[in-house]
């Protein structure tokens, strides 16, 4: 009997390569491919494969979330094949805990295509008859509450500032290279001023700088400035980040609020983020930065000597939210080396 395999990966090139390589073995039949977990779900029900290969970073739903759902409702042998597993053990462990029977690196991470295909074929044959147990109880119940992946290719930089922040932000962002990680910023400013501020920074910085619009993607090379009188929050679709811009009550006396942004970054990016709190009056953002640190993010606070007003960083330092206290001229370097 041939082993029926379904390939789920958002890359058309990867789907084609895997299909071609697996077709070389007469004991394996690729019965279908899918560009994301939603299509994959339908094809699993329709085609009833014996084994699924699954990527992690995909649109609409990431592979780990899909794997948890699959193991709960339709368990079968899954081999996670991702470039992320080359970054260390955390992603591999997360995949195995979610129900994967094997984890592999994609070609280019640790394998040539030929080496990878031979190992993948061997693993498919080894796991094809494995009886995978349906997950339930504590593990399954806890899974939906996790909003951040252990590791994503693209990182998020989140910065909050107030009094003195316009020049502090310029000093930081001017030193970011064109392909620096996607950056989200709350600077306390009135409505209509933030667009001019973003446009000015856009002429000075290598990155694209724009006033955020609802649904904007957080991608390398782009800085999104929260619009005046609107909150900005980070969200995630699959392994890709975007922002929501919305109204709401004042938080810590502000709209936009650094606290709101940082809290959402803690929830949806977790350890895949770097947070920096710059000069400003009051305590907006301290609690959110603490949540970021607790979620595994690297957190930075501007030191007193380089602040116009040592209010926001002081409160963040006082509550234990700041991992690194740096002068303004050291902050860009500290952000980039951790992003």
C-alpha positions in Angstrom: 0.0 0.0 0.0 1.2 3.5 -0.8 1.5 6.2 1.9 -0.8 9.1 1.1 0.8 12.5 1.9 -0.7 16.0 2.0 1.7 19.0 1.9 0.6 22.2 3.7 2.9 25.1 3.0 2.3 28.7 1.8 5.2 28.6 -0.6 4.3 27.4 -4.1 8.0 26.6 -4.7 8.2 24.5 -1.5 5.0 22.6 -2.4 6.4 21.9 -5.9 9.8 20.7 -4.7 8.3 18.5 -2.0 5.9 17.0 -4.5 8.6 16.3 -7.0 11.0 14.8 -4.4 8.4 12.6 -2.7 7.1 11.3 -6.1 10.5 9.7 -6.6 9.6 7.0 -4.1 7.1 4.4 -5.3 5.8 3.8 -1.8 4.7 7.4 -1.4 1.8 9.3 -3.2 1.3 13.0 -2.8 -2.5 13.2 -2.8 -2.7 17.0 -2.5 -1.2 20.3 -1.4 -2.6 23.3 0.4 -1.3 26.9 0.8 -2.7 27.4 4.3 -4.3 25.5 7.1 -7.9 26.4 6.1 -7.5 24.7 2.7 -5.4 22.0 4.4 -8.3 21.2 6.8 -10.7 20.7 3.9 -8.3 18.5 2.0 -7.6 16.4 5.1 -11.3 15.6 5.3 -11.7 15.1 1.6 -8.5 13.1 0.8 -7.8 11.3 4.1 -4.0 11.4 3.9 -1.9 9.0 6.0 0.7 11.7 6.8 0.7 15.5 6.7 3.8 17.8 6.2 3.2 21.1 7.8 4.9 24.5 7.7 4.8 26.9 10.7 4.7 30.4 9.2 1.6 30.7 7.0 -1.2 33.2 6.4 -4.5 33.2 8.2 -3.4 30.6 10.8 0.1 29.5 11.9 1.0 25.9 11.8 1.3 25.4 15.6 -2.3 26.6 16.2 -3.5 24.4 13.3 -1.7 21.5 14.7 -3.3 21.9 18.1 -6.7 22.0 16.5 -6.0 19.0 14.3 -4.8 16.9 17.2 -8.0 17.7 19.1 -10.4 17.0 16.3 -8.8 14.8 13.6 -5.5 13.3 14.9 -3.0 11.9 12.3 0.8 11.8 11.9 2.2 15.3 11.2 5.8 16.1 10.3 6.5 19.8 10.8 9.0 21.1 8.2 10.0 24.7 8.9 13.0 27.0 8.6 12.2 28.1 12.1 13.3 24.8 13.7 16.9 25.7 12.8 16.9 28.6 15.3 17.0 26.4 18.3 14.9 23.9 20.3 12.0 26.1 21.4 10.0 25.9 18.2 10.8 22.2 17.8 9.6 21.5 21.3 6.5 23.6 20.8 5.6 21.6 17.7 6.2 18.3 19.4 4.1 19.4 22.4 1.3 20.4 20.0 1.2 16.9 18.6 3.8 16.7 15.8 5.5 13.2 15.5 8.6 14.6 13.8 10.2 18.0 13.2 12.6 18.9 10.3 14.4 21.9 8.9 13.6 23.1 5.4 16.3 23.0 2.7 18.7 25.9 3.1 18.4 25.8 6.9 20.3 22.7 7.6 19.9 20.5 4.5 20.4 20.5 0.8 17.2 19.5 -1.1 18.6 16.1 -1.8 19.5 15.4 1.9 16.2 16.8 3.1 14.1 14.7 0.7 15.9 11.5 1.7 15.3 12.2 5.4 11.7 13.3 4.8 11.0 10.1 2.9 12.4 8.1 5.7 10.4 9.9 8.3 7.2 9.6 6.3 7.6 5.9 6.1 8.5 5.7 9.8 5.5 7.6 11.0 2.8 6.5 8.5 1.4 3.8 10.8 1.8 5.6 14.0 -1.4 5.8 16.0 -1.8 9.4 17.0 -3.9 10.0 20.1 -6.6 12.7 20.2 -5.5 15.5 22.6 -7.8 16.5 25.5 -7.7 17.8 29.0 -5.3 20.4 30.2 -3.1 20.6 27.1 -5.9 21.0 24.6 -7.8 23.4 26.8 -4.8 25.7 27.4 -3.8 25.9 23.7 -6.3 28.6 22.5 -5.2 31.0 25.2 -1.7 31.2 23.7 -1.7 34.1 21.2 2.0 34.5 20.5 4.3 31.9 18.7 7.5 30.9 20.4 9.5 32.1 17.4 8.7 34.0 14.2 11.1 35.0 11.4 9.9 38.7 11.5 10.3 40.5 14.8 8.3 43.5 16.1 9.9 46.6 17.7 7.5 48.6 19.9 8.4 52.1 21.0 6.6 54.5 23.3 7.4 58.2 24.0 5.8 61.5 25.1 7.4 64.8 26.1 10.7 65.2 24.2 9.9 62.1 22.2 9.7 63.5 18.7 13.4 64.2 18.6 14.2 61.1 20.6 12.3 59.0 18.0 14.1 60.7 15.2 17.4 60.0 16.8 16.5 56.3 17.1 14.7 55.7 13.8 17.3 57.6 11.7 19.8 54.9 12.7 17.6 51.9 11.7 18.7 50.4 8.3 16.2 50.1 5.5 15.2 46.5 6.3 15.1 46.8 10.1 12.3 44.9 11.8 8.7 46.2 11.5 8.3 49.0 14.2 5.1 50.3 15.9 5.3 53.6 17.7 3.0 55.6 20.1 4.1 59.2 20.5 1.7 61.4 22.4 0.5 64.0 19.9 -2.8 65.7 19.0 -5.0 64.5 16.2 -3.7 65.6 12.7 -0.2 66.2 14.0 0.9 62.6 13.7 0.6 62.4 9.9 2.9 65.4 9.5 5.3 63.9 12.1 5.3 60.6 10.2 5.8 62.3 6.8 8.7 64.2 8.2 10.4 61.1 9.6 9.8 59.4 6.3 12.1 62.0 4.6 14.8 61.4 7.2 14.8 57.7 7.7 15.9 54.7 5.6 12.7 52.9 6.6 9.3 53.8 5.3 7.5 55.8 8.0 3.7 56.3 7.9 0.8 57.2 10.1 -0.9 53.8 10.8 -4.1 52.9 9.1 -6.4 50.0 10.3 -5.1 46.7 8.9 -1.6 47.9 8.0 0.9 45.1 8.1 3.9 45.2 10.4 6.7 44.2 8.1 10.5 44.7 7.8 11.4 48.2 6.6 8.2 49.9 7.9 7.5 52.1 10.9 3.8 52.7 11.8 3.0 55.8 14.0 -0.2 55.6 15.9 -2.6 58.4 14.8 -3.5 61.1 17.2 -6.7 60.4 19.2 -6.7 56.7 18.2 -5.4 53.7 20.0 -3.2 51.3 18.0 -2.9 47.6 18.9 -0.9 44.7 17.4 -2.6 41.7 16.1 -1.5 38.5 14.4 -2.8 36.5 11.4 -0.9 33.2 11.1 2.7 34.3 11.6 2.1 37.8 10.1 1.5 40.9 12.2 -0.8 43.8 11.5 -2.3 46.7 13.5 -5.8 47.7 14.4 -6.5 51.4 14.8 -9.5 52.1 16.9 -11.2 54.5 19.3 -11.8 53.8 23.0 -11.5 55.4 26.4 -8.4 57.2 27.5 -5.8 54.8 29.0 -3.3 56.2 31.5 -4.7 59.5 30.5 -3.9 59.1 26.8 -5.3 58.2 23.4 -3.2 56.8 21.8 -1.8 55.0 24.8 1.6 53.3 25.0 0.1 51.0 27.6 -2.5 49.7 25.1 0.1 49.1 22.4 2.6 47.4 24.7 0.0 45.1 26.2 -1.1 44.0 22.7 2.5 43.4 21.7 3.0 41.2 24.8 -0.1 39.2 23.9 0.5 38.7 20.2 4.3 38.9 19.7 5.6 37.7 23.1 9.3 36.9 22.9 9.4 37.9 19.2 9.4 41.6 20.3 11.6 44.3 21.6 10.1 47.2 23.6 11.6 50.6 24.3 10.2 53.3 26.5 11.6 56.8 25.8 11.4 60.2 27.4 8.0 61.4 28.6 5.9 62.7 31.4 3.8 60.3 33.6 3.7 56.6 33.6 2.0 55.5 30.4 3.4 52.2 29.2 5.1 51.0 32.3 2.6 48.2 33.0 2.5 47.2 29.3 6.3 47.0 29.1 6.3 44.8 32.2 3.8 42.5 30.4 6.2 42.4 27.4 9.1 41.5 29.6 7.1 38.8 31.4 6.2 37.4 27.9 9.9 37.1 27.0 10.4 40.3 25.1 13.7 42.3 25.5 12.8 45.6 27.1 14.8 48.9 27.1 14.4 52.2 29.0 16.0 55.5 28.3 18.3 56.7 31.0 17.7 59.8 33.1 20.6 61.7 31.7 19.4 61.6 28.1 15.7 62.2 28.8 14.0 65.5 28.4 11.5 64.3 31.1 12.5 61.1 33.1 8.9 60.2 33.8 7.8 57.2 31.7 11.1 55.4 31.8 11.4 56.0 35.6 8.0 54.4 36.2 8.9 51.4 34.0 12.2 50.9 35.7 10.5 51.2 39.1 8.1 48.4 38.4 10.7 46.1 37.0 9.7 46.4 33.4 13.1 47.5 32.0 15.8 44.9 31.3 18.3 47.4 29.8 18.7 51.0 30.8 20.5 52.9 28.0 21.4 56.4 26.9 19.5 57.6 23.8 22.5 57.1 21.5 22.8 53.5 22.6 19.2 52.6 22.2 19.1 52.0 18.4 22.1 49.5 18.7 20.5 47.7 21.7 17.2 47.4 19.8 18.8 46.0 16.6 21.0 43.5 18.3 18.0 42.0 20.0 15.5 42.1 17.1 
